[in-house]
């Protein structure tokens, strides 16, 4: 029995799954607004809170 084919198919399957998960993550992050014009707002809000001494935690 040739063991090369199962390992090649497994490698391609894993590559397909990782690519699919990456695409799903990118689509979900786009829908949730991580790439929009206000995407950096949480960072600036945290920096303002640090400057003003408003610590949450």
PDB file of N, CA, C, O and CB in Angstrom:
ATOM      1  N   UNK A   1       0.850  -1.188   0.000  1.00  0.00           N
ATOM      2  CA  UNK A   1       0.000   0.000   0.000  1.00  0.00           C
ATOM      3  C   UNK A   1       0.888   1.241   0.000  1.00  0.00           C
ATOM      4  O   UNK A   1       1.900   1.318   0.696  1.00  0.00           O
ATOM      5  CB  UNK A   1      -0.963   0.004   1.230  1.00  0.00           C
ATOM      6  N   UNK A   2       0.475   2.179  -0.788  1.00  0.00           N
ATOM      7  CA  UNK A   2       1.227   3.427  -0.890  1.00  0.00           C
ATOM      8  C   UNK A   2       0.682   4.425   0.133  1.00  0.00           C
ATOM      9  O   UNK A   2      -0.498   4.774   0.091  1.00  0.00           O
ATOM     10  CB  UNK A   2       1.146   4.012  -2.334  1.00  0.00           C
ATOM     11  N   UNK A   3       1.526   4.880   1.038  1.00  0.00           N
ATOM     12  CA  UNK A   3       1.086   5.793   2.088  1.00  0.00           C
ATOM     13  C   UNK A   3       1.229   7.253   1.691  1.00  0.00           C
ATOM     14  O   UNK A   3       0.961   8.139   2.502  1.00  0.00           O
ATOM     15  CB  UNK A   3       1.865   5.538   3.349  1.00  0.00           C
ATOM     16  N   UNK A   4       1.638   7.516   0.481  1.00  0.00           N
ATOM     17  CA  UNK A   4       1.836   8.901   0.073  1.00  0.00           C
ATOM     18  C   UNK A   4       0.509   9.615  -0.169  1.00  0.00           C
ATOM     19  O   UNK A   4       0.365  10.782   0.196  1.00  0.00           O
ATOM     20  CB  UNK A   4       2.691   8.959  -1.180  1.00  0.00           C
ATOM     21  N   UNK A   5      -0.448   8.945  -0.769  1.00  0.00           N
ATOM     22  CA  UNK A   5      -1.714   9.592  -1.105  1.00  0.00           C
ATOM     23  C   UNK A   5      -2.494  10.079   0.114  1.00  0.00           C
ATOM     24  O   UNK A   5      -2.967  11.215   0.093  1.00  0.00           O
ATOM     25  CB  UNK A   5      -2.566   8.644  -1.891  1.00  0.00           C
ATOM     26  N   UNK A   6      -2.654   9.286   1.175  1.00  0.00           N
ATOM     27  CA  UNK A   6      -3.376   9.806   2.340  1.00  0.00           C
ATOM     28  C   UNK A   6      -2.710  11.040   2.951  1.00  0.00           C
ATOM     29  O   UNK A   6      -3.398  11.976   3.359  1.00  0.00           O
ATOM     30  CB  UNK A   6      -3.493   8.724   3.392  1.00  0.00           C
ATOM     31  N   UNK A   7      -1.387  11.048   3.015  1.00  0.00           N
ATOM     32  CA  UNK A   7      -0.723  12.205   3.612  1.00  0.00           C
ATOM     33  C   UNK A   7      -0.869  13.442   2.736  1.00  0.00           C
ATOM     34  O   UNK A   7      -1.006  14.550   3.253  1.00  0.00           O
ATOM     35  CB  UNK A   7       0.755  11.905   3.847  1.00  0.00           C
ATOM     36  N   UNK A   8      -0.841  13.268   1.420  1.00  0.00           N
ATOM     37  CA  UNK A   8      -1.024  14.407   0.518  1.00  0.00           C
ATOM     38  C   UNK A   8      -2.443  14.927   0.624  1.00  0.00           C
ATOM     39  O   UNK A   8      -2.658  16.138   0.682  1.00  0.00           O
ATOM     40  CB  UNK A   8      -0.705  14.017  -0.938  1.00  0.00           C
ATOM     41  N   UNK A   9      -3.427  14.015   0.649  1.00  0.00           N
ATOM     42  CA  UNK A   9      -4.816  14.443   0.789  1.00  0.00           C
ATOM     43  C   UNK A   9      -5.045  15.128   2.129  1.00  0.00           C
ATOM     44  O   UNK A   9      -5.786  16.109   2.201  1.00  0.00           O
ATOM     45  CB  UNK A   9      -5.760  13.250   0.640  1.00  0.00           C
ATOM     46  N   UNK A  10      -4.428  14.632   3.181  1.00  0.00           N
ATOM     47  CA  UNK A  10      -4.558  15.268   4.493  1.00  0.00           C
ATOM     48  C   UNK A  10      -3.952  16.676   4.474  1.00  0.00           C
ATOM     49  O   UNK A  10      -4.528  17.610   5.032  1.00  0.00           O
ATOM     50  CB  UNK A  10      -3.877  14.407   5.581  1.00  0.00           C
ATOM     51  N   UNK A  11      -2.817  16.820   3.844  1.00  0.00           N
ATOM     52  CA  UNK A  11      -2.177  18.133   3.770  1.00  0.00           C
ATOM     53  C   UNK A  11      -3.051  19.118   2.999  1.00  0.00           C
ATOM     54  O   UNK A  11      -3.231  20.257   3.430  1.00  0.00           O
ATOM     55  CB  UNK A  11      -0.792  18.021   3.108  1.00  0.00           C
ATOM     56  N   UNK A  12      -3.595  18.685   1.862  1.00  0.00           N
ATOM     57  CA  UNK A  12      -4.480  19.569   1.098  1.00  0.00           C
ATOM     58  C   UNK A  12      -5.762  19.866   1.869  1.00  0.00           C
ATOM     59  O   UNK A  12      -6.265  20.988   1.815  1.00  0.00           O
ATOM     60  CB  UNK A  12      -4.819  18.942  -0.261  1.00  0.00           C
ATOM     61  N   UNK A  13      -6.295  18.884   2.580  1.00  0.00           N
ATOM     62  CA  UNK A  13      -7.496  19.110   3.377  1.00  0.00           C
ATOM     63  C   UNK A  13      -7.237  20.129   4.478  1.00  0.00           C
ATOM     64  O   UNK A  13      -8.054  21.020   4.711  1.00  0.00           O
ATOM     65  CB  UNK A  13      -7.991  17.796   3.982  1.00  0.00           C
ATOM     66  N   UNK A  14      -6.100  19.998   5.155  1.00  0.00           N
ATOM     67  CA  UNK A  14      -5.771  20.958   6.218  1.00  0.00           C
ATOM     68  C   UNK A  14      -5.566  22.358   5.636  1.00  0.00           C
ATOM     69  O   UNK A  14      -5.995  23.344   6.236  1.00  0.00           O
ATOM     70  CB  UNK A  14      -4.503  20.508   6.982  1.00  0.00           C
ATOM     71  N   UNK A  15      -4.927  22.452   4.498  1.00  0.00           N
ATOM     72  CA  UNK A  15      -4.751  23.746   3.843  1.00  0.00           C
ATOM     73  C   UNK A  15      -6.103  24.343   3.486  1.00  0.00           C
ATOM     74  O   UNK A  15      -6.323  25.537   3.690  1.00  0.00           O
ATOM     75  CB  UNK A  15      -3.877  23.605   2.583  1.00  0.00           C
ATOM     76  N   UNK A  16      -7.007  23.535   2.960  1.00  0.00           N
ATOM     77  CA  UNK A  16      -8.349  24.006   2.609  1.00  0.00           C
ATOM     78  C   UNK A  16      -9.093  24.495   3.846  1.00  0.00           C
ATOM     79  O   UNK A  16      -9.724  25.551   3.808  1.00  0.00           O
ATOM     80  CB  UNK A  16      -9.148  22.890   1.917  1.00  0.00           C
ATOM     81  N   UNK A  17      -9.029  23.743   4.941  1.00  0.00           N
ATOM     82  CA  UNK A  17      -9.723  24.132   6.168  1.00  0.00           C
ATOM     83  C   UNK A  17      -9.160  25.439   6.712  1.00  0.00           C
ATOM     84  O   UNK A  17      -9.923  26.327   7.093  1.00  0.00           O
ATOM     85  CB  UNK A  17      -9.610  23.023   7.227  1.00  0.00           C
ATOM     86  N   UNK A  18      -7.844  25.570   6.754  1.00  0.00           N
ATOM     87  CA  UNK A  18      -7.243  26.811   7.261  1.00  0.00           C
ATOM     88  C   UNK A  18      -7.586  28.006   6.374  1.00  0.00           C
ATOM     89  O   UNK A  18      -7.838  29.101   6.876  1.00  0.00           O
ATOM     90  CB  UNK A  18      -5.721  26.661   7.363  1.00  0.00           C
ATOM     91  N   UNK A  19      -7.595  27.800   5.072  1.00  0.00           N
ATOM     92  CA  UNK A  19      -7.973  28.876   4.154  1.00  0.00           C
ATOM     93  C   UNK A  19      -9.430  29.257   4.342  1.00  0.00           C
ATOM     94  O   UNK A  19      -9.772  30.439   4.351  1.00  0.00           O
ATOM     95  CB  UNK A  19      -7.723  28.460   2.701  1.00  0.00           C
ATOM     96  N   UNK A  20     -10.286  28.258   4.494  1.00  0.00           N
ATOM     97  CA  UNK A  20     -11.705  28.531   4.698  1.00  0.00           C
ATOM     98  C   UNK A  20     -11.933  29.280   6.007  1.00  0.00           C
ATOM     99  O   UNK A  20     -12.711  30.233   6.043  1.00  0.00           O
ATOM    100  CB  UNK A  20     -12.507  27.226   4.689  1.00  0.00           C
ATOM    101  N   UNK A  21     -11.267  28.862   7.081  1.00  0.00           N
ATOM    102  CA  UNK A  21     -11.417  29.561   8.364  1.00  0.00           C
ATOM    103  C   UNK A  21     -10.907  30.994   8.281  1.00  0.00           C
ATOM    104  O   UNK A  21     -11.494  31.896   8.881  1.00  0.00           O
ATOM    105  CB  UNK A  21     -10.673  28.810   9.470  1.00  0.00           C
ATOM    106  N   UNK A  22      -9.840  31.209   7.558  1.00  0.00           N
ATOM    107  CA  UNK A  22      -9.322  32.564   7.382  1.00  0.00           C
ATOM    108  C   UNK A  22     -10.327  33.434   6.637  1.00  0.00           C
ATOM    109  O   UNK A  22     -10.572  34.576   7.027  1.00  0.00           O
ATOM    110  CB  UNK A  22      -7.985  32.536   6.629  1.00  0.00           C
ATOM    111  N   UNK A  23     -10.902  32.905   5.580  1.00  0.00           N
ATOM    112  CA  UNK A  23     -11.898  33.673   4.828  1.00  0.00           C
ATOM    113  C   UNK A  23     -13.136  33.964   5.668  1.00  0.00           C
ATOM    114  O   UNK A  23     -13.680  35.067   5.606  1.00  0.00           O
ATOM    115  CB  UNK A  23     -12.298  32.923   3.563  1.00  0.00           C
ATOM    116  N   UNK A  24     -13.585  32.990   6.451  1.00  0.00           N
ATOM    117  CA  UNK A  24     -14.740  33.213   7.333  1.00  0.00           C
ATOM    118  C   UNK A  24     -14.420  34.302   8.346  1.00  0.00           C
ATOM    119  O   UNK A  24     -15.247  35.180   8.596  1.00  0.00           O
ATOM    120  CB  UNK A  24     -15.140  31.904   8.061  1.00  0.00           C
ATOM    121  N   UNK A  25     -13.216  34.253   8.938  1.00  0.00           N
ATOM    122  CA  UNK A  25     -12.825  35.258   9.921  1.00  0.00           C
ATOM    123  C   UNK A  25     -12.775  36.649   9.285  1.00  0.00           C
ATOM    124  O   UNK A  25     -13.235  37.621   9.883  1.00  0.00           O
ATOM    125  CB  UNK A  25     -11.459  34.904  10.536  1.00  0.00           C
ATOM    126  N   UNK A  26     -12.219  36.744   8.080  1.00  0.00           N
ATOM    127  CA  UNK A  26     -12.149  38.036   7.406  1.00  0.00           C
ATOM    128  C   UNK A  26     -13.534  38.580   7.081  1.00  0.00           C
ATOM    129  O   UNK A  26     -13.781  39.776   7.235  1.00  0.00           O
ATOM    130  CB  UNK A  26     -11.328  37.919   6.133  1.00  0.00           C
ATOM    131  N   UNK A  27     -14.429  37.722   6.638  1.00  0.00           N
ATOM    132  CA  UNK A  27     -15.791  38.161   6.317  1.00  0.00           C
ATOM    133  C   UNK A  27     -16.518  38.594   7.580  1.00  0.00           C
ATOM    134  O   UNK A  27     -17.202  39.617   7.580  1.00  0.00           O
ATOM    135  CB  UNK A  27     -16.576  37.038   5.610  1.00  0.00           C
ATOM    136  N   UNK A  28     -16.378  37.831   8.655  1.00  0.00           N
ATOM    137  CA  UNK A  28     -17.044  38.203   9.906  1.00  0.00           C
ATOM    138  C   UNK A  28     -16.482  39.503  10.471  1.00  0.00           C
ATOM    139  O   UNK A  28     -17.240  40.336  10.968  1.00  0.00           O
ATOM    140  CB  UNK A  28     -16.901  37.082  10.938  1.00  0.00           C
ATOM    141  N   UNK A  29     -15.178  39.687  10.402  1.00  0.00           N
ATOM    142  CA  UNK A  29     -14.601  40.923  10.932  1.00  0.00           C
ATOM    143  C   UNK A  29     -15.020  42.114  10.087  1.00  0.00           C
ATOM    144  O   UNK A  29     -15.180  43.216  10.614  1.00  0.00           O
ATOM    145  CB  UNK A  29     -13.069  40.825  10.988  1.00  0.00           C
ATOM    146  N   UNK A  30     -15.200  41.917   8.798  1.00  0.00           N
ATOM    147  CA  UNK A  30     -15.674  43.003   7.930  1.00  0.00           C
ATOM    148  C   UNK A  30     -17.114  43.376   8.282  1.00  0.00           C
ATOM    149  O   UNK A  30     -17.456  44.557   8.324  1.00  0.00           O
ATOM    150  CB  UNK A  30     -15.577  42.592   6.437  1.00  0.00           C
ATOM    151  N   UNK A  31     -17.953  42.376   8.535  1.00  0.00           N
ATOM    152  CA  UNK A  31     -19.347  42.640   8.871  1.00  0.00           C
ATOM    153  C   UNK A  31     -19.485  43.331  10.226  1.00  0.00           C
ATOM    154  O   UNK A  31     -20.414  44.115  10.425  1.00  0.00           O
ATOM    155  CB  UNK A  31     -20.138  41.343   8.868  1.00  0.00           C
ATOM    156  N   UNK A  32     -18.576  43.051  11.157  1.00  0.00           N
ATOM    157  CA  UNK A  32     -18.665  43.631  12.490  1.00  0.00           C
ATOM    158  C   UNK A  32     -18.028  45.011  12.569  1.00  0.00           C
ATOM    159  O   UNK A  32     -18.043  45.633  13.631  1.00  0.00           O
ATOM    160  CB  UNK A  32     -18.015  42.715  13.491  1.00  0.00           C
ATOM    161  N   UNK A  33     -17.472  45.499  11.474  1.00  0.00           N
ATOM    162  CA  UNK A  33     -16.977  46.859  11.433  1.00  0.00           C
ATOM    163  C   UNK A  33     -15.536  47.044  11.831  1.00  0.00           C
ATOM    164  O   UNK A  33     -15.133  48.170  12.124  1.00  0.00           O
ATOM    165  CB  UNK A  33     -17.796  47.680  12.282  1.00  0.00           C
ATOM    166  N   UNK A  34     -14.748  46.004  11.857  1.00  0.00           N
ATOM    167  CA  UNK A  34     -13.347  46.143  12.234  1.00  0.00           C
ATOM    168  C   UNK A  34     -12.521  46.855  11.174  1.00  0.00           C
ATOM    169  O   UNK A  34     -11.411  47.300  11.463  1.00  0.00           O
ATOM    170  CB  UNK A  34     -12.755  44.790  12.508  1.00  0.00           C
ATOM    171  N   UNK A  35     -13.034  46.974   9.951  1.00  0.00           N
ATOM    172  CA  UNK A  35     -12.292  47.604   8.874  1.00  0.00           C
ATOM    173  C   UNK A  35     -12.893  48.935   8.473  1.00  0.00           C
ATOM    174  O   UNK A  35     -12.482  49.514   7.467  1.00  0.00           O
ATOM    175  CB  UNK A  35     -12.234  46.691   7.683  1.00  0.00           C
ATOM    176  N   UNK A  36     -13.849  49.433   9.226  1.00  0.00           N
ATOM    177  CA  UNK A  36     -14.523  50.665   8.854  1.00  0.00           C
ATOM    178  C   UNK A  36     -13.733  51.903   9.222  1.00  0.00           C
ATOM    179  O   UNK A  36     -12.583  51.830   9.656  1.00  0.00           O
ATOM    180  CB  UNK A  36     -15.865  50.721   9.497  1.00  0.00           C
ATOM    181  N   UNK A  37     -14.386  53.055   9.037  1.00  0.00           N
ATOM    182  CA  UNK A  37     -13.711  54.324   9.307  1.00  0.00           C
ATOM    183  C   UNK A  37     -13.500  54.551  10.806  1.00  0.00           C
ATOM    184  O   UNK A  37     -12.615  55.315  11.191  1.00  0.00           O
ATOM    185  CB  UNK A  37     -14.514  55.479   8.718  1.00  0.00           C
ATOM    186  N   UNK A  38     -14.296  53.900  11.653  1.00  0.00           N
ATOM    187  CA  UNK A  38     -14.148  54.049  13.104  1.00  0.00           C
ATOM    188  C   UNK A  38     -13.451  52.850  13.734  1.00  0.00           C
ATOM    189  O   UNK A  38     -13.631  52.588  14.923  1.00  0.00           O
ATOM    190  CB  UNK A  38     -15.508  54.246  13.751  1.00  0.00           C
ATOM    191  N   UNK A  39     -12.670  52.132  12.968  1.00  0.00           N
ATOM    192  CA  UNK A  39     -12.066  50.911  13.487  1.00  0.00           C
ATOM    193  C   UNK A  39     -11.003  51.176  14.557  1.00  0.00           C
ATOM    194  O   UNK A  39     -10.736  50.306  15.386  1.00  0.00           O
ATOM    195  CB  UNK A  39     -11.455  50.129  12.353  1.00  0.00           C
ATOM    196  N   UNK A  40     -10.403  52.349  14.548  1.00  0.00           N
ATOM    197  CA  UNK A  40      -9.367  52.673  15.537  1.00  0.00           C
ATOM    198  C   UNK A  40      -9.943  53.369  16.772  1.00  0.00           C
ATOM    199  O   UNK A  40      -9.191  53.713  17.684  1.00  0.00           O
ATOM    200  CB  UNK A  40      -8.299  53.558  14.902  1.00  0.00           C
ATOM    201  N   UNK A  41     -11.232  53.577  16.819  1.00  0.00           N
ATOM    202  CA  UNK A  41     -11.842  54.304  17.928  1.00  0.00           C
ATOM    203  C   UNK A  41     -11.621  53.642  19.290  1.00  0.00           C
ATOM    204  O   UNK A  41     -11.326  54.358  20.246  1.00  0.00           O
ATOM    205  CB  UNK A  41     -13.312  54.448  17.680  1.00  0.00           C
ATOM    206  N   UNK A  42     -11.747  52.317  19.436  1.00  0.00           N
ATOM    207  CA  UNK A  42     -11.484  51.723  20.763  1.00  0.00           C
ATOM    208  C   UNK A  42     -10.075  52.014  21.277  1.00  0.00           C
ATOM    209  O   UNK A  42      -9.886  52.231  22.474  1.00  0.00           O
ATOM    210  CB  UNK A  42     -11.694  50.218  20.705  1.00  0.00           C
ATOM    211  N   UNK A  43      -9.099  52.020  20.393  1.00  0.00           N
ATOM    212  CA  UNK A  43      -7.722  52.308  20.812  1.00  0.00           C
ATOM    213  C   UNK A  43      -7.621  53.736  21.335  1.00  0.00           C
ATOM    214  O   UNK A  43      -7.022  53.970  22.385  1.00  0.00           O
ATOM    215  CB  UNK A  43      -6.734  52.094  19.638  1.00  0.00           C
ATOM    216  N   UNK A  44      -8.195  54.682  20.618  1.00  0.00           N
ATOM    217  CA  UNK A  44      -8.123  56.079  21.046  1.00  0.00           C
ATOM    218  C   UNK A  44      -8.916  56.298  22.331  1.00  0.00           C
ATOM    219  O   UNK A  44      -8.514  57.099  23.176  1.00  0.00           O
ATOM    220  CB  UNK A  44      -8.644  57.006  19.940  1.00  0.00           C
ATOM    221  N   UNK A  45     -10.041  55.595  22.488  1.00  0.00           N
ATOM    222  CA  UNK A  45     -10.814  55.722  23.724  1.00  0.00           C
ATOM    223  C   UNK A  45     -10.012  55.209  24.906  1.00  0.00           C
ATOM    224  O   UNK A  45     -10.028  55.824  25.972  1.00  0.00           O
ATOM    225  CB  UNK A  45     -12.144  54.963  23.615  1.00  0.00           C
ATOM    226  N   UNK A  46      -9.307  54.089  24.741  1.00  0.00           N
ATOM    227  CA  UNK A  46      -8.487  53.567  25.830  1.00  0.00           C
ATOM    228  C   UNK A  46      -7.333  54.506  26.143  1.00  0.00           C
ATOM    229  O   UNK A  46      -6.972  54.669  27.308  1.00  0.00           O
ATOM    230  CB  UNK A  46      -7.954  52.179  25.480  1.00  0.00           C
ATOM    231  N   UNK A  47      -6.744  55.131  25.118  1.00  0.00           N
ATOM    232  CA  UNK A  47      -5.659  56.083  25.367  1.00  0.00           C
ATOM    233  C   UNK A  47      -6.178  57.314  26.104  1.00  0.00           C
ATOM    234  O   UNK A  47      -5.500  57.833  26.990  1.00  0.00           O
ATOM    235  CB  UNK A  47      -4.993  56.499  24.043  1.00  0.00           C
ATOM    236  N   UNK A  48      -7.378  57.788  25.748  1.00  0.00           N
ATOM    237  CA  UNK A  48      -7.968  58.924  26.469  1.00  0.00           C
ATOM    238  C   UNK A  48      -8.253  58.555  27.910  1.00  0.00           C
ATOM    239  O   UNK A  48      -7.998  59.348  28.817  1.00  0.00           O
ATOM    240  CB  UNK A  48      -9.258  59.392  25.785  1.00  0.00           C
ATOM    241  N   UNK A  49      -8.786  57.347  28.135  1.00  0.00           N
ATOM    242  CA  UNK A  49      -9.065  56.905  29.496  1.00  0.00           C
ATOM    243  C   UNK A  49      -7.793  56.836  30.326  1.00  0.00           C
ATOM    244  O   UNK A  49      -7.803  57.201  31.502  1.00  0.00           O
ATOM    245  CB  UNK A  49      -9.753  55.547  29.482  1.00  0.00           C
ATOM    246  N   UNK A  50      -6.696  56.373  29.733  1.00  0.00           N
ATOM    247  CA  UNK A  50      -5.425  56.313  30.450  1.00  0.00           C
ATOM    248  C   UNK A  50      -4.922  57.708  30.797  1.00  0.00           C
ATOM    249  O   UNK A  50      -4.409  57.931  31.894  1.00  0.00           O
ATOM    250  CB  UNK A  50      -4.380  55.571  29.618  1.00  0.00           C
ATOM    251  N   UNK A  51      -5.066  58.641  29.869  1.00  0.00           N
ATOM    252  CA  UNK A  51      -4.603  60.007  30.122  1.00  0.00           C
ATOM    253  C   UNK A  51      -5.433  60.701  31.195  1.00  0.00           C
ATOM    254  O   UNK A  51      -4.914  61.493  31.981  1.00  0.00           O
ATOM    255  CB  UNK A  51      -4.644  60.819  28.837  1.00  0.00           C
ATOM    256  N   UNK A  52      -6.719  60.397  31.220  1.00  0.00           N
ATOM    257  CA  UNK A  52      -7.615  61.034  32.196  1.00  0.00           C
ATOM    258  C   UNK A  52      -7.635  60.308  33.526  1.00  0.00           C
ATOM    259  O   UNK A  52      -8.212  60.817  34.486  1.00  0.00           O
ATOM    260  CB  UNK A  52      -9.019  61.105  31.646  1.00  0.00           C
ATOM    261  N   UNK A  53      -7.032  59.149  33.616  1.00  0.00           N
ATOM    262  CA  UNK A  53      -7.017  58.389  34.861  1.00  0.00           C
ATOM    263  C   UNK A  53      -8.266  57.578  35.088  1.00  0.00           C
ATOM    264  O   UNK A  53      -8.506  57.137  36.212  1.00  0.00           O
ATOM    265  CB  UNK A  53      -6.821  59.305  36.007  1.00  0.00           C
ATOM    266  N   UNK A  54      -9.070  57.364  34.073  1.00  0.00           N
ATOM    267  CA  UNK A  54     -10.285  56.554  34.194  1.00  0.00           C
ATOM    268  C   UNK A  54      -9.947  55.115  33.877  1.00  0.00           C
ATOM    269  O   UNK A  54      -9.992  54.695  32.721  1.00  0.00           O
ATOM    270  CB  UNK A  54     -11.410  57.073  33.255  1.00  0.00           C
ATOM    271  N   UNK A  55      -9.609  54.365  34.901  1.00  0.00           N
ATOM    272  CA  UNK A  55      -9.218  52.971  34.690  1.00  0.00           C
ATOM    273  C   UNK A  55     -10.413  52.077  34.940  1.00  0.00           C
ATOM    274  O   UNK A  55     -11.129  52.243  35.928  1.00  0.00           O
ATOM    275  CB  UNK A  55      -8.036  52.572  35.610  1.00  0.00           C
ATOM    276  N   UNK A  56     -10.626  51.135  34.052  1.00  0.00           N
ATOM    277  CA  UNK A  56     -11.727  50.168  34.202  1.00  0.00           C
ATOM    278  C   UNK A  56     -11.131  48.821  34.555  1.00  0.00           C
ATOM    279  O   UNK A  56     -10.907  47.986  33.679  1.00  0.00           O
ATOM    280  CB  UNK A  56     -12.595  50.068  32.896  1.00  0.00           C
ATOM    281  N   UNK A  57     -10.878  48.611  35.818  1.00  0.00           N
ATOM    282  CA  UNK A  57     -10.373  47.298  36.191  1.00  0.00           C
ATOM    283  C   UNK A  57      -9.369  47.330  37.267  1.00  0.00           C
ATOM    284  O   UNK A  57      -8.865  46.283  37.673  1.00  0.00           O
ATOM    285  CB  UNK A  57      -9.800  46.632  35.044  1.00  0.00           C
TER     286      UNK A  57
END
